[in-house]
Each structure stands twice: as structure tokens, then as C-alpha cells.
Amino acid sequence: MADKLDVMKIREDFPILHQEVNGYPLVYFDNGATSQKPRQVIEAITAYYSGYNANIHRGVHTLSQRATSAYESSREEVKTFLNARSTEEIIFTKGTTEGINLIAQTWGRHYLKTGDEIVVTAMEHHANIVPWQMICEESGAVLKVIPMDQNGELILEEAQKLIGPRTRMVAAIHVSNALGTINPVEELIAMAQKVGAMTLIDGAQAVPHFKVDVKKLDCDFYVFSAHKLLGPTGMGVLYGKLSNLEQIPPYQGGGDMIRSVSFSKTTYNDPPLKFEAGTPNIEGAISMAEGIRYWNSLDHAQVAAHEQDLLQYATERLKATGDYRIIGEAQNKVAVVSFLLNGAHPYDVGFILDKHGIAVRTGHHCAEPVMQFFEVPGTIRASFSFYNTRAEIDKMMDALAVTKRMLA
């Protein structure tokens, strides 16, 4: 086994990386927003539409049977990926956001009452804030927030105080999209379990970087999006313990989520179909599974070492000049560095970097409370993947030097 990841060989699998943008070779550092797709994923979508495009379930013809088999095989792939107990615990969604809304609107509407408490963290994405605010307004429940420190790390002593007898749900982001912080979700789950509260973990930024075992975590719900894990947009996963999924009502009504329908009564299907009303994103599920297979084909220890090397290298280069302020310096981070160029607005910096073919994300990253905490309008976020290189970071630093001269 090689000691290092063969990045150049891997890059051959990603067609989009081999192009110029504004006359420069593309440097793609916006992986936190969406990852690029290997040709295997692209080919899986093409193969579905050109070979066996048909609606799934109930169809007796050959194409429908092939499509159904591929779709449900994808569920098996996700079950193994998360180490869930059964495919009944794997619900296909549009993405992380829909998964959180599904639980807020089904479990929340069914169980929450006035005075109950939902606990989130100070570094949540809007998708794990707004749905809980909405259900709190409807039910009379109260939203509580675990604070963080200036390094971008949760203050667990405060979490211990907040999670108490009135807590009904602890909903926490596994990895901060704005800061890269890996949160101690195992400890938060244990705190919640001590008081009989449910737990939901937003894993959108976690699954692209390290292995997640929901059985080991023992969370009640876990959500992620396919498009950050080499797969397509408009596709995601909600994992839920089967005992929970059996108790909560459906999210939407329609085809597939029913066992029988009459004008007097409807009987609902079992999970996961109970939560999958209507024609699903068939090609999305199939190509998501292909993305997971690609991820599984990599040496994860090598991936982790390579991404941490990129994070350390970028951090050192940014700190060396004294011209940049890094936002979020947690000890335990994925390969994300959010920063500011002193005296410059992040949008201006991002615009000029794009003129040099460098794609970064600028703004509040759907985490406005994080920006308010650090008292900044937004940040420049460079988020790295296993197909990125040190040479690309050098190109970004060269472009930043030009940007500094232009904006000085």
C-alpha cells in the first residue's frame, strides 16, 4: 500500500477539473458547498436514462424491475455506508435540509408542547435553525443554543447546563460548514440520552471527510446530502432508528407512502416508504450510491492525512504574511479554512480570485449567527477535498497577493 494518496491519478476521474476558467487552470476550493463528481457518477446517470429509465415499484415490466432493483440496491449501499441496522432505517430525501424539516414537522408537531426545549449549537447552518424555530412558534417550545468560544469550539460545560429535564431534542451539526470544526457529538448525544431527549445530527459536512457509524453514535436521526459526497444535487438521506420512524406520522401524502386508500380511510406504508411520497429521484439515488462506492474505494487513512496536510499548509501560508485573519481555529477540524484579507470585503476578494480561476465561497455560508458572533460580514472559505493539491494552494496565495495589491 502506498504511503500517500495518488492525487494526480484520482484527478483523472474528475472531468470538470481539467479546464480553464478566465484563462487560468481551474482551482476548485468550494467543496464545502458541493463536491465535484467523478466520471463513474456521471456515467451512472447516463446509464439510467439511456438504458432503463422507468418508474419504480409496482411496475411489472422489465425496465421498471431493473430501475427498482438499482434504486433499492442504493438503499442497501447507504445502509452499509452508515452502518445502519436495516434498509428500513434509510429514507431518501432531497437533501439535508429536507431531512431536518421532515423530523421537525413530523416528530416535532406530534410530540412538542409548550415549554419543551430544543437545543442546538451556536454554529448551526440555517437548515438546522429555521425548521426548529418554525416548529417552536407552532408548538410553544423554546429554542436553546449551546455557545462556542473564540476558537470556534463548543463550550461543553454550558451544554451540560442547557440539556436538562425539559429538553426534548438536541439537534447538532457534526462538522461546521463555516468553520470546519468537528463537534463532539458523541458527548452531546450522551448528555441528551441521560435526560431522555432525542438527537438529530447534521452530517452534511462530516460524511465527505470521515467514516460515520450511526450505530456507534447511537443518535436517533442522522442526515446528509449526496452532492457534498461526490453525488448529485437534489438527493439526500435521513437515517432514523426504526422504532422512531414507526412512531412518527408521515411527512407528505401521495403515492408509495400508502398501503391502501379509500375515501373513508388511508393506511400508511411501513418505513422507509411511509416517508417517500411520490415518484422519487431515481437517478439521484442510483448515482449517489455510485459516489459512495467511489468514496469507499479510497484509502480513508490516506485521504484524511492528505486533507489535513492541505489544511495545515494553507493555514501556515495564510498566517505567515500577517495579512489575513483566520476565523475558527478549533483543534479538531476538517480541511476548511475561513479567513479575511485585512481591510477587504470577502465578496471583493472572491470576485478577484475568480478572475484567476480560483473558486472559493464568500459570505455568511448560511451561518449568519456564526458571523454575528465573530463580528464579521462574512468570510472567504477555502474548503479542500482529496483531489486538491498544495500547488493549488500556492496558486490561491499568489492570486491573494495580487488581490491585496489591488484592494490596498
Beta strands, then each sheet from edge to edge (+ up, - down):
strand 1: 20-21
strand 2: 24-25
strand 3: 27-28
strand 4: 90-93
strand 5: 117-121
strand 6: 142-146
strand 7: 167-173
strand 8: 198-202
strand 9: 221-225
strand 10: 236-240
strand 11: 258-261
strand 12: 266-268
strand 13: 324-327
strand 14: 336-341
strand 15: 358-359
strand 16: 361-363
strand 17: 379-383
sheet 1: 1+ 2-
sheet 2: 3+ 15+
sheet 3: 4+ 10- 9+ 8+ 7+ 5+ 6+
sheet 4: 11+ 12-
sheet 5: 13+ 14- 17+ 16-
end
